[in-house]
């Protein structure tokens, strides 16, 4: 089979490894599509989450079950499925209370073991979710990032119709803005320096101009952006943080204390990916609009370079093996 393999920082190759075997408790999936995530790019550039190398990246994937040796499983050949990206230990205190996104040893598909940038992938049964019949094939791959964005909305705890500032119009920030508009009827103001991406999102969401805001989403991982949100949010405001920072941020902690500003972290999702799958059919046209034309496996190294350079107006690049 053909697969994209990460051999270390800055080294990505298209190769032909052997077709993976399917041990008990695992399922083999023929990959139909896989999304490139910002964390894939970070790993390529910094090697922050290597569990071993080489490894096939790709935790956002959609496909069809081809082989399942587990008797009595609901995942039968031909079943359309997506990956639950989280790989949890099952033993730590967080796992014991089923908060798997907070696992002390949390890893991800495409890091702990091979992921979906390949024609075939094998996954543990616990990492496979069936796709509802009403979800079209072409958007099913977005269930994982949509689940992350829904976690942001849930953690934000936003009031219906509130003013919300979203900083960062990438995949998660853009999807969070869409969900805030569609589910909570919020008046959203977006900060996004990429003019083409802003224009794309503004065709889907009626953005407000600058307004006082009591809620915000930080989806950039930039210290200056977070500081600006803290400076300008109304007292008593709440900021949901989902951007990944690559250095320790310096904040005016006294402002948080004196103005009672709440910062809340958003780590992957709990049950939000399942909830996202139930929502996807109603969001099909918007989800299609944010997806770039698909790329084949051979073009993935070049797609990485284009994304790292910021030369992309789309919110999601999808690989079609």
LUMLUMNU-544966 format. One record per residue (C-alpha): y, z, x; residue in three letters; residue number from 0. Coordinates in nm, 3 decimals. Layout:
// LUMLUMNU-544966
<node Y="Y" Z="Z" X="X" code="ALA" pos="NUM"/>
...
***
This chain:
// LUMLUMNU-544966
<node Y="0.000" Z="0.000" X="0.000" code="UNK" pos="0"/>
<node Y="0.367" Z="-0.017" X="0.100" code="UNK" pos="1"/>
<node Y="0.585" Z="0.292" X="0.147" code="UNK" pos="2"/>
<node Y="0.913" Z="0.402" X="0.303" code="UNK" pos="3"/>
<node Y="0.848" Z="0.671" X="0.565" code="UNK" pos="4"/>
<node Y="1.095" Z="0.915" X="0.720" code="UNK" pos="5"/>
<node Y="1.001" Z="0.982" X="1.083" code="UNK" pos="6"/>
<node Y="1.291" Z="1.209" X="1.173" code="UNK" pos="7"/>
<node Y="1.668" Z="1.222" X="1.162" code="UNK" pos="8"/>
<node Y="1.803" Z="0.869" X="1.128" code="UNK" pos="9"/>
<node Y="1.460" Z="0.703" X="1.141" code="UNK" pos="10"/>
<node Y="1.338" Z="0.536" X="0.822" code="UNK" pos="11"/>
<node Y="1.068" Z="0.269" X="0.826" code="UNK" pos="12"/>
<node Y="0.888" Z="0.052" X="0.572" code="UNK" pos="13"/>
<node Y="0.516" Z="0.085" X="0.648" code="UNK" pos="14"/>
<node Y="0.172" Z="0.027" X="0.500" code="UNK" pos="15"/>
<node Y="-0.016" Z="0.358" X="0.492" code="UNK" pos="16"/>
<node Y="-0.356" Z="0.390" X="0.330" code="UNK" pos="17"/>
<node Y="-0.382" Z="0.441" X="-0.044" code="UNK" pos="18"/>
<node Y="-0.385" Z="0.820" X="-0.096" code="UNK" pos="19"/>
<node Y="-0.699" Z="0.993" X="-0.221" code="UNK" pos="20"/>
<node Y="-0.680" Z="1.198" X="-0.542" code="UNK" pos="21"/>
<node Y="-0.818" Z="1.552" X="-0.494" code="UNK" pos="22"/>
<node Y="-0.900" Z="1.784" X="-0.783" code="UNK" pos="23"/>
<node Y="-0.591" Z="1.925" X="-0.949" code="UNK" pos="24"/>
<node Y="-0.385" Z="1.622" X="-0.846" code="UNK" pos="25"/>
<node Y="-0.312" Z="1.289" X="-1.015" code="UNK" pos="26"/>
<node Y="-0.250" Z="0.945" X="-0.869" code="UNK" pos="27"/>
<node Y="0.046" Z="0.757" X="-1.011" code="UNK" pos="28"/>
<node Y="0.148" Z="0.395" X="-0.979" code="UNK" pos="29"/>
<node Y="0.521" Z="0.419" X="-0.914" code="UNK" pos="30"/>
<node Y="0.740" Z="0.204" X="-1.138" code="UNK" pos="31"/>
<node Y="1.077" Z="0.331" X="-1.015" code="UNK" pos="32"/>
<node Y="1.223" Z="0.599" X="-0.790" code="UNK" pos="33"/>
<node Y="1.583" Z="0.712" X="-0.750" code="UNK" pos="34"/>
<node Y="1.765" Z="0.774" X="-0.422" code="UNK" pos="35"/>
<node Y="1.924" Z="1.120" X="-0.435" code="UNK" pos="36"/>
<node Y="2.206" Z="1.260" X="-0.225" code="UNK" pos="37"/>
<node Y="1.960" Z="1.512" X="-0.082" code="UNK" pos="38"/>
<node Y="1.749" Z="1.220" X="0.048" code="UNK" pos="39"/>
<node Y="2.054" Z="1.101" X="0.240" code="UNK" pos="40"/>
<node Y="2.130" Z="1.450" X="0.370" code="UNK" pos="41"/>
<node Y="1.772" Z="1.486" X="0.493" code="UNK" pos="42"/>
<node Y="1.794" Z="1.147" X="0.665" code="UNK" pos="43"/>
<node Y="2.117" Z="1.247" X="0.839" code="UNK" pos="44"/>
<node Y="2.051" Z="1.613" X="0.917" code="UNK" pos="45"/>
<node Y="1.679" Z="1.683" X="0.877" code="UNK" pos="46"/>
<node Y="1.762" Z="2.002" X="0.690" code="UNK" pos="47"/>
<node Y="1.454" Z="2.003" X="0.465" code="UNK" pos="48"/>
<node Y="1.178" Z="1.854" X="0.678" code="UNK" pos="49"/>
<node Y="0.842" Z="2.020" X="0.607" code="UNK" pos="50"/>
<node Y="0.670" Z="1.772" X="0.837" code="UNK" pos="51"/>
<node Y="0.702" Z="1.416" X="0.951" code="UNK" pos="52"/>
<node Y="0.649" Z="1.141" X="0.884" code="UNK" pos="53"/>
<node Y="0.692" Z="1.187" X="0.510" code="UNK" pos="54"/>
<node Y="0.756" Z="0.954" X="0.217" code="UNK" pos="55"/>
<node Y="1.080" Z="1.067" X="0.044" code="UNK" pos="56"/>
<node Y="1.148" Z="1.040" X="-0.327" code="UNK" pos="57"/>
<node Y="1.148" Z="1.327" X="-0.578" code="UNK" pos="58"/>
<node Y="1.302" Z="1.128" X="-0.866" code="UNK" pos="59"/>
<node Y="1.016" Z="0.907" X="-0.979" code="UNK" pos="60"/>
<node Y="0.870" Z="0.746" X="-1.288" code="UNK" pos="61"/>
<node Y="0.529" Z="0.584" X="-1.310" code="UNK" pos="62"/>
<node Y="0.196" Z="0.546" X="-1.484" code="UNK" pos="63"/>
<node Y="-0.111" Z="0.762" X="-1.429" code="UNK" pos="64"/>
<node Y="-0.380" Z="0.561" X="-1.255" code="UNK" pos="65"/>
<node Y="-0.636" Z="0.828" X="-1.168" code="UNK" pos="66"/>
<node Y="-0.689" Z="1.189" X="-1.275" code="UNK" pos="67"/>
<node Y="-1.015" Z="1.358" X="-1.176" code="UNK" pos="68"/>
<node Y="-0.935" Z="1.671" X="-1.380" code="UNK" pos="69"/>
<node Y="-1.160" Z="1.680" X="-1.692" code="UNK" pos="70"/>
<node Y="-0.985" Z="1.745" X="-2.022" code="UNK" pos="71"/>
<node Y="-0.633" Z="1.684" X="-1.890" code="UNK" pos="72"/>
<node Y="-0.374" Z="1.534" X="-2.123" code="UNK" pos="73"/>
<node Y="-0.263" Z="1.309" X="-1.835" code="UNK" pos="74"/>
<node Y="-0.493" Z="1.011" X="-1.885" code="UNK" pos="75"/>
<node Y="-0.481" Z="0.669" X="-1.717" code="UNK" pos="76"/>
<node Y="-0.196" Z="0.467" X="-1.864" code="UNK" pos="77"/>
<node Y="0.012" Z="0.774" X="-1.949" code="UNK" pos="78"/>
<node Y="0.381" Z="0.732" X="-1.856" code="UNK" pos="79"/>
<node Y="0.501" Z="1.024" X="-1.646" code="UNK" pos="80"/>
<node Y="0.784" Z="1.157" X="-1.431" code="UNK" pos="81"/>
<node Y="0.778" Z="1.406" X="-1.146" code="UNK" pos="82"/>
<node Y="0.899" Z="1.763" X="-1.174" code="UNK" pos="83"/>
<node Y="1.059" Z="1.771" X="-0.830" code="UNK" pos="84"/>
<node Y="1.020" Z="2.145" X="-0.765" code="UNK" pos="85"/>
<node Y="0.739" Z="2.279" X="-0.547" code="UNK" pos="86"/>
<node Y="0.714" Z="2.655" X="-0.594" code="UNK" pos="87"/>
<node Y="0.485" Z="2.920" X="-0.446" code="UNK" pos="88"/>
<node Y="0.379" Z="3.093" X="-0.769" code="UNK" pos="89"/>
<node Y="0.371" Z="3.435" X="-0.601" code="UNK" pos="90"/>
<node Y="0.725" Z="3.556" X="-0.524" code="UNK" pos="91"/>
<node Y="0.922" Z="3.773" X="-0.772" code="UNK" pos="92"/>
<node Y="1.113" Z="3.472" X="-0.907" code="UNK" pos="93"/>
<node Y="0.792" Z="3.280" X="-0.970" code="UNK" pos="94"/>
<node Y="0.635" Z="3.583" X="-1.137" code="UNK" pos="95"/>
<node Y="0.914" Z="3.571" X="-1.396" code="UNK" pos="96"/>
<node Y="0.876" Z="3.189" X="-1.416" code="UNK" pos="97"/>
<node Y="1.217" Z="3.121" X="-1.261" code="UNK" pos="98"/>
<node Y="1.059" Z="2.856" X="-1.041" code="UNK" pos="99"/>
<node Y="1.392" Z="2.705" X="-0.940" code="UNK" pos="100"/>
<node Y="1.468" Z="3.033" X="-0.762" code="UNK" pos="101"/>
<node Y="1.137" Z="3.050" X="-0.574" code="UNK" pos="102"/>
<node Y="1.180" Z="3.217" X="-0.234" code="UNK" pos="103"/>
<node Y="0.984" Z="2.931" X="-0.077" code="UNK" pos="104"/>
<node Y="1.113" Z="2.646" X="-0.294" code="UNK" pos="105"/>
<node Y="1.049" Z="2.296" X="-0.167" code="UNK" pos="106"/>
<node Y="1.053" Z="1.950" X="-0.319" code="UNK" pos="107"/>
<node Y="0.837" Z="1.647" X="-0.375" code="UNK" pos="108"/>
<node Y="0.906" Z="1.403" X="-0.093" code="UNK" pos="109"/>
<node Y="0.958" Z="1.689" X="0.152" code="UNK" pos="110"/>
<node Y="0.661" Z="1.927" X="0.116" code="UNK" pos="111"/>
<node Y="0.433" Z="1.629" X="0.054" code="UNK" pos="112"/>
<node Y="0.479" Z="1.255" X="0.005" code="UNK" pos="113"/>
<node Y="0.706" Z="1.137" X="-0.271" code="UNK" pos="114"/>
<node Y="0.783" Z="0.827" X="-0.471" code="UNK" pos="115"/>
<node Y="0.932" Z="0.573" X="-0.228" code="UNK" pos="116"/>
<node Y="0.595" Z="0.398" X="-0.235" code="UNK" pos="117"/>
<node Y="0.374" Z="0.189" X="-0.456" code="UNK" pos="118"/>
<node Y="0.150" Z="0.489" X="-0.526" code="UNK" pos="119"/>
<node Y="0.189" Z="0.866" X="-0.504" code="UNK" pos="120"/>
<node Y="-0.040" Z="1.163" X="-0.566" code="UNK" pos="121"/>
<node Y="0.112" Z="1.476" X="-0.721" code="UNK" pos="122"/>
<node Y="-0.019" Z="1.816" X="-0.832" code="UNK" pos="123"/>
<node Y="-0.078" Z="1.827" X="-1.205" code="UNK" pos="124"/>
<node Y="0.189" Z="2.099" X="-1.242" code="UNK" pos="125"/>
<node Y="0.445" Z="1.854" X="-1.101" code="UNK" pos="126"/>
<node Y="0.383" Z="1.584" X="-1.363" code="UNK" pos="127"/>
<node Y="0.555" Z="1.561" X="-1.702" code="UNK" pos="128"/>
<node Y="0.466" Z="1.312" X="-1.978" code="UNK" pos="129"/>
<node Y="0.745" Z="1.082" X="-2.096" code="UNK" pos="130"/>
<node Y="0.819" Z="1.074" X="-2.471" code="UNK" pos="131"/>
<node Y="0.740" Z="0.744" X="-2.644" code="UNK" pos="132"/>
<node Y="1.103" Z="0.682" X="-2.736" code="UNK" pos="133"/>
<node Y="1.229" Z="0.689" X="-2.374" code="UNK" pos="134"/>
<node Y="1.258" Z="0.334" X="-2.234" code="UNK" pos="135"/>
<node Y="1.092" Z="0.258" X="-1.900" code="UNK" pos="136"/>
<node Y="1.415" Z="0.155" X="-1.728" code="UNK" pos="137"/>
<node Y="1.590" Z="0.491" X="-1.771" code="UNK" pos="138"/>
<node Y="1.296" Z="0.734" X="-1.747" code="UNK" pos="139"/>
<node Y="1.354" Z="0.774" X="-1.372" code="UNK" pos="140"/>
<node Y="1.681" Z="0.954" X="-1.449" code="UNK" pos="141"/>
<node Y="1.511" Z="1.252" X="-1.615" code="UNK" pos="142"/>
<node Y="1.524" Z="1.462" X="-1.297" code="UNK" pos="143"/>
<node Y="1.897" Z="1.427" X="-1.220" code="UNK" pos="144"/>
<node Y="1.975" Z="1.453" X="-1.592" code="UNK" pos="145"/>
<node Y="1.782" Z="1.781" X="-1.594" code="UNK" pos="146"/>
<node Y="1.993" Z="1.905" X="-1.301" code="UNK" pos="147"/>
<node Y="2.312" Z="1.808" X="-1.485" code="UNK" pos="148"/>
<node Y="2.193" Z="1.981" X="-1.801" code="UNK" pos="149"/>
<node Y="2.129" Z="2.295" X="-1.595" code="UNK" pos="150"/>
<node Y="2.494" Z="2.276" X="-1.484" code="UNK" pos="151"/>
<node Y="2.611" Z="2.256" X="-1.846" code="UNK" pos="152"/>
<node Y="2.387" Z="2.547" X="-1.947" code="UNK" pos="153"/>
<node Y="2.502" Z="2.761" X="-1.653" code="UNK" pos="154"/>
<node Y="2.867" Z="2.681" X="-1.722" code="UNK" pos="155"/>
<node Y="2.833" Z="2.833" X="-2.070" code="UNK" pos="156"/>
<node Y="3.120" Z="2.622" X="-2.190" code="UNK" pos="157"/>
<node Y="3.290" Z="2.674" X="-2.526" code="UNK" pos="158"/>
<node Y="3.277" Z="2.384" X="-2.772" code="UNK" pos="159"/>
<node Y="3.572" Z="2.149" X="-2.724" code="UNK" pos="160"/>
<node Y="3.702" Z="2.325" X="-2.412" code="UNK" pos="161"/>
<node Y="3.899" Z="2.164" X="-2.130" code="UNK" pos="162"/>
<node Y="3.673" Z="2.114" X="-1.829" code="UNK" pos="163"/>
<node Y="3.763" Z="1.988" X="-1.481" code="UNK" pos="164"/>
<node Y="3.472" Z="1.808" X="-1.309" code="UNK" pos="165"/>
<node Y="3.516" Z="1.762" X="-0.935" code="UNK" pos="166"/>
<node Y="3.291" Z="1.485" X="-0.809" code="UNK" pos="167"/>
<node Y="3.178" Z="1.178" X="-1.001" code="UNK" pos="168"/>
<node Y="2.848" Z="1.122" X="-0.822" code="UNK" pos="169"/>
<node Y="2.516" Z="1.134" X="-1.001" code="UNK" pos="170"/>
<node Y="2.519" Z="1.501" X="-1.099" code="UNK" pos="171"/>
<node Y="2.893" Z="1.536" X="-1.158" code="UNK" pos="172"/>
<node Y="2.901" Z="1.214" X="-1.360" code="UNK" pos="173"/>
<node Y="2.600" Z="1.310" X="-1.570" code="UNK" pos="174"/>
<node Y="2.741" Z="1.660" X="-1.623" code="UNK" pos="175"/>
<node Y="3.067" Z="1.504" X="-1.745" code="UNK" pos="176"/>
<node Y="2.871" Z="1.282" X="-1.984" code="UNK" pos="177"/>
<node Y="2.672" Z="1.575" X="-2.122" code="UNK" pos="178"/>
<node Y="2.983" Z="1.790" X="-2.159" code="UNK" pos="179"/>
<node Y="3.140" Z="1.511" X="-2.362" code="UNK" pos="180"/>
<node Y="2.836" Z="1.422" X="-2.571" code="UNK" pos="181"/>
<node Y="2.678" Z="1.764" X="-2.628" code="UNK" pos="182"/>
<node Y="2.975" Z="2.001" X="-2.617" code="UNK" pos="183"/>
<node Y="3.259" Z="1.766" X="-2.723" code="UNK" pos="184"/>
<node Y="3.462" Z="1.889" X="-2.427" code="UNK" pos="185"/>
<node Y="3.785" Z="1.733" X="-2.306" code="UNK" pos="186"/>
<node Y="3.691" Z="1.636" X="-1.953" code="UNK" pos="187"/>
<node Y="3.918" Z="1.564" X="-1.656" code="UNK" pos="188"/>
<node Y="3.738" Z="1.401" X="-1.363" code="UNK" pos="189"/>
<node Y="3.834" Z="1.416" X="-0.994" code="UNK" pos="190"/>
<node Y="3.666" Z="1.121" X="-0.819" code="UNK" pos="191"/>
<node Y="3.820" Z="0.934" X="-0.523" code="UNK" pos="192"/>
<node Y="3.599" Z="0.625" X="-0.563" code="UNK" pos="193"/>
<node Y="3.814" Z="0.412" X="-0.795" code="UNK" pos="194"/>
<node Y="3.526" Z="0.188" X="-0.907" code="UNK" pos="195"/>
<node Y="3.306" Z="0.484" X="-0.990" code="UNK" pos="196"/>
<node Y="3.591" Z="0.651" X="-1.178" code="UNK" pos="197"/>
<node Y="3.648" Z="0.333" X="-1.376" code="UNK" pos="198"/>
<node Y="3.278" Z="0.307" X="-1.460" code="UNK" pos="199"/>
<node Y="3.267" Z="0.663" X="-1.588" code="UNK" pos="200"/>
<node Y="3.594" Z="0.626" X="-1.777" code="UNK" pos="201"/>
<node Y="3.438" Z="0.338" X="-1.971" code="UNK" pos="202"/>
<node Y="3.178" Z="0.588" X="-2.101" code="UNK" pos="203"/>
<node Y="3.382" Z="0.909" X="-2.131" code="UNK" pos="204"/>
<node Y="3.739" Z="0.942" X="-2.266" code="UNK" pos="205"/>
<node Y="3.885" Z="1.143" X="-1.978" code="UNK" pos="206"/>
<node Y="4.187" Z="1.365" X="-2.031" code="UNK" pos="207"/>
<node Y="4.482" Z="1.372" X="-1.800" code="UNK" pos="208"/>
<node Y="4.561" Z="1.686" X="-1.600" code="UNK" pos="209"/>
<node Y="4.538" Z="1.982" X="-1.839" code="UNK" pos="210"/>
<node Y="4.507" Z="2.359" X="-1.792" code="UNK" pos="211"/>
<node Y="4.135" Z="2.430" X="-1.774" code="UNK" pos="212"/>
<node Y="3.918" Z="2.739" X="-1.810" code="UNK" pos="213"/>
<node Y="3.593" Z="2.575" X="-1.698" code="UNK" pos="214"/>
<node Y="3.512" Z="2.361" X="-1.396" code="UNK" pos="215"/>
<node Y="3.219" Z="2.194" X="-1.220" code="UNK" pos="216"/>
<node Y="3.213" Z="2.170" X="-0.840" code="UNK" pos="217"/>
<node Y="2.987" Z="1.876" X="-0.752" code="UNK" pos="218"/>
<node Y="3.121" Z="1.773" X="-0.411" code="UNK" pos="219"/>
<node Y="3.015" Z="2.046" X="-0.169" code="UNK" pos="220"/>
<node Y="3.363" Z="2.041" X="-0.014" code="UNK" pos="221"/>
<node Y="3.546" Z="2.363" X="0.068" code="UNK" pos="222"/>
<node Y="3.892" Z="2.221" X="-0.005" code="UNK" pos="223"/>
<node Y="3.782" Z="2.105" X="-0.350" code="UNK" pos="224"/>
<node Y="3.635" Z="2.443" X="-0.440" code="UNK" pos="225"/>
<node Y="3.949" Z="2.622" X="-0.319" code="UNK" pos="226"/>
<node Y="4.167" Z="2.393" X="-0.530" code="UNK" pos="227"/>
<node Y="3.956" Z="2.462" X="-0.838" code="UNK" pos="228"/>
<node Y="3.988" Z="2.837" X="-0.779" code="UNK" pos="229"/>
<node Y="4.364" Z="2.806" X="-0.730" code="UNK" pos="230"/>
<node Y="4.422" Z="2.608" X="-1.048" code="UNK" pos="231"/>
<node Y="4.171" Z="2.737" X="-1.302" code="UNK" pos="232"/>
<node Y="4.310" Z="2.973" X="-1.566" code="UNK" pos="233"/>
<node Y="4.251" Z="3.344" X="-1.516" code="UNK" pos="234"/>
<node Y="3.913" Z="3.445" X="-1.653" code="UNK" pos="235"/>
<node Y="3.782" Z="3.095" X="-1.580" code="UNK" pos="236"/>
<node Y="3.428" Z="2.996" X="-1.485" code="UNK" pos="237"/>
<node Y="3.318" Z="2.745" X="-1.218" code="UNK" pos="238"/>
<node Y="2.964" Z="2.604" X="-1.203" code="UNK" pos="239"/>
<node Y="2.872" Z="2.511" X="-0.847" code="UNK" pos="240"/>
<node Y="2.613" Z="2.239" X="-0.788" code="UNK" pos="241"/>
<node Y="2.744" Z="2.061" X="-0.477" code="UNK" pos="242"/>
<node Y="2.556" Z="2.129" X="-0.152" code="UNK" pos="243"/>
<node Y="2.782" Z="2.271" X="0.119" code="UNK" pos="244"/>
<node Y="2.702" Z="2.205" X="0.484" code="UNK" pos="245"/>
<node Y="2.912" Z="2.487" X="0.624" code="UNK" pos="246"/>
<node Y="3.023" Z="2.829" X="0.508" code="UNK" pos="247"/>
<node Y="3.319" Z="2.798" X="0.271" code="UNK" pos="248"/>
<node Y="3.625" Z="3.019" X="0.319" code="UNK" pos="249"/>
<node Y="3.759" Z="3.143" X="-0.015" code="UNK" pos="250"/>
<node Y="4.039" Z="3.370" X="-0.130" code="UNK" pos="251"/>
<node Y="3.805" Z="3.638" X="-0.260" code="UNK" pos="252"/>
<node Y="4.094" Z="3.848" X="-0.387" code="UNK" pos="253"/>
<node Y="4.182" Z="3.565" X="-0.626" code="UNK" pos="254"/>
<node Y="3.833" Z="3.589" X="-0.773" code="UNK" pos="255"/>
<node Y="3.869" Z="3.964" X="-0.814" code="UNK" pos="256"/>
<node Y="4.224" Z="3.985" X="-0.941" code="UNK" pos="257"/>
<node Y="4.199" Z="3.686" X="-1.176" code="UNK" pos="258"/>
<node Y="3.839" Z="3.757" X="-1.283" code="UNK" pos="259"/>
<node Y="3.713" Z="3.411" X="-1.192" code="UNK" pos="260"/>
<node Y="3.338" Z="3.361" X="-1.215" code="UNK" pos="261"/>
<node Y="3.147" Z="3.138" X="-0.973" code="UNK" pos="262"/>
<node Y="2.795" Z="3.056" X="-1.090" code="UNK" pos="263"/>
<node Y="2.532" Z="2.870" X="-0.890" code="UNK" pos="264"/>
<node Y="2.319" Z="2.591" X="-1.037" code="UNK" pos="265"/>
<node Y="1.986" Z="2.537" X="-0.860" code="UNK" pos="266"/>
<node Y="1.781" Z="2.238" X="-0.980" code="UNK" pos="267"/>
<node Y="1.664" Z="2.337" X="-1.331" code="UNK" pos="268"/>
<node Y="1.434" Z="2.566" X="-1.522" code="UNK" pos="269"/>
<node Y="1.321" Z="2.394" X="-1.844" code="UNK" pos="270"/>
<node Y="1.612" Z="2.148" X="-1.846" code="UNK" pos="271"/>
<node Y="1.413" Z="1.843" X="-1.731" code="UNK" pos="272"/>
<node Y="1.194" Z="1.868" X="-2.040" code="UNK" pos="273"/>
<node Y="1.508" Z="1.909" X="-2.249" code="UNK" pos="274"/>
<node Y="1.659" Z="1.606" X="-2.076" code="UNK" pos="275"/>
<node Y="1.355" Z="1.393" X="-2.159" code="UNK" pos="276"/>
<node Y="1.409" Z="1.479" X="-2.526" code="UNK" pos="277"/>
<node Y="1.774" Z="1.365" X="-2.501" code="UNK" pos="278"/>
<node Y="1.732" Z="1.044" X="-2.305" code="UNK" pos="279"/>
<node Y="1.672" Z="0.799" X="-2.589" code="UNK" pos="280"/>
<node Y="2.007" Z="0.896" X="-2.746" code="UNK" pos="281"/>
<node Y="2.183" Z="0.837" X="-2.412" code="UNK" pos="282"/>
<node Y="2.007" Z="0.512" X="-2.320" code="UNK" pos="283"/>
<node Y="2.312" Z="0.284" X="-2.314" code="UNK" pos="284"/>
<node Y="2.519" Z="0.525" X="-2.101" code="UNK" pos="285"/>
<node Y="2.232" Z="0.587" X="-1.859" code="UNK" pos="286"/>
<node Y="2.176" Z="0.213" X="-1.812" code="UNK" pos="287"/>
<node Y="2.545" Z="0.165" X="-1.738" code="UNK" pos="288"/>
<node Y="2.544" Z="0.399" X="-1.438" code="UNK" pos="289"/>
<node Y="2.243" Z="0.237" X="-1.264" code="UNK" pos="290"/>
<node Y="2.281" Z="-0.019" X="-0.986" code="UNK" pos="291"/>
<node Y="2.061" Z="-0.330" X="-0.982" code="UNK" pos="292"/>
<node Y="1.718" Z="-0.216" X="-0.855" code="UNK" pos="293"/>
<node Y="1.622" Z="-0.258" X="-0.491" code="UNK" pos="294"/>
<node Y="1.275" Z="-0.329" X="-0.344" code="UNK" pos="295"/>
<node Y="1.110" Z="-0.102" X="-0.087" code="UNK" pos="296"/>
<node Y="1.199" Z="-0.340" X="0.198" code="UNK" pos="297"/>
<node Y="1.570" Z="-0.295" X="0.119" code="UNK" pos="298"/>
<node Y="1.569" Z="0.086" X="0.117" code="UNK" pos="299"/>
<node Y="1.688" Z="0.138" X="0.480" code="UNK" pos="300"/>
<node Y="1.988" Z="-0.086" X="0.415" code="UNK" pos="301"/>
<node Y="2.053" Z="0.087" X="0.081" code="UNK" pos="302"/>
<node Y="2.066" Z="0.420" X="0.266" code="UNK" pos="303"/>
<node Y="2.332" Z="0.285" X="0.501" code="UNK" pos="304"/>
<node Y="2.541" Z="0.148" X="0.215" code="UNK" pos="305"/>
<node Y="2.524" Z="0.478" X="0.028" code="UNK" pos="306"/>
<node Y="2.611" Z="0.684" X="0.336" code="UNK" pos="307"/>
<node Y="2.911" Z="0.458" X="0.395" code="UNK" pos="308"/>
<node Y="3.026" Z="0.518" X="0.036" code="UNK" pos="309"/>
<node Y="3.007" Z="0.147" X="-0.050" code="UNK" pos="310"/>
<node Y="2.865" Z="0.190" X="-0.397" code="UNK" pos="311"/>
<node Y="3.036" Z="0.194" X="-0.734" code="UNK" pos="312"/>
<node Y="2.721" Z="0.304" X="-0.918" code="UNK" pos="313"/>
<node Y="2.600" Z="0.658" X="-0.980" code="UNK" pos="314"/>
<node Y="2.233" Z="0.585" X="-0.914" code="UNK" pos="315"/>
<node Y="2.044" Z="0.341" X="-0.694" code="UNK" pos="316"/>
<node Y="1.685" Z="0.293" X="-0.807" code="UNK" pos="317"/>
<node Y="1.394" Z="0.156" X="-0.606" code="UNK" pos="318"/>
<node Y="1.137" Z="-0.063" X="-0.780" code="UNK" pos="319"/>
<node Y="0.824" Z="-0.083" X="-0.562" code="UNK" pos="320"/>
***
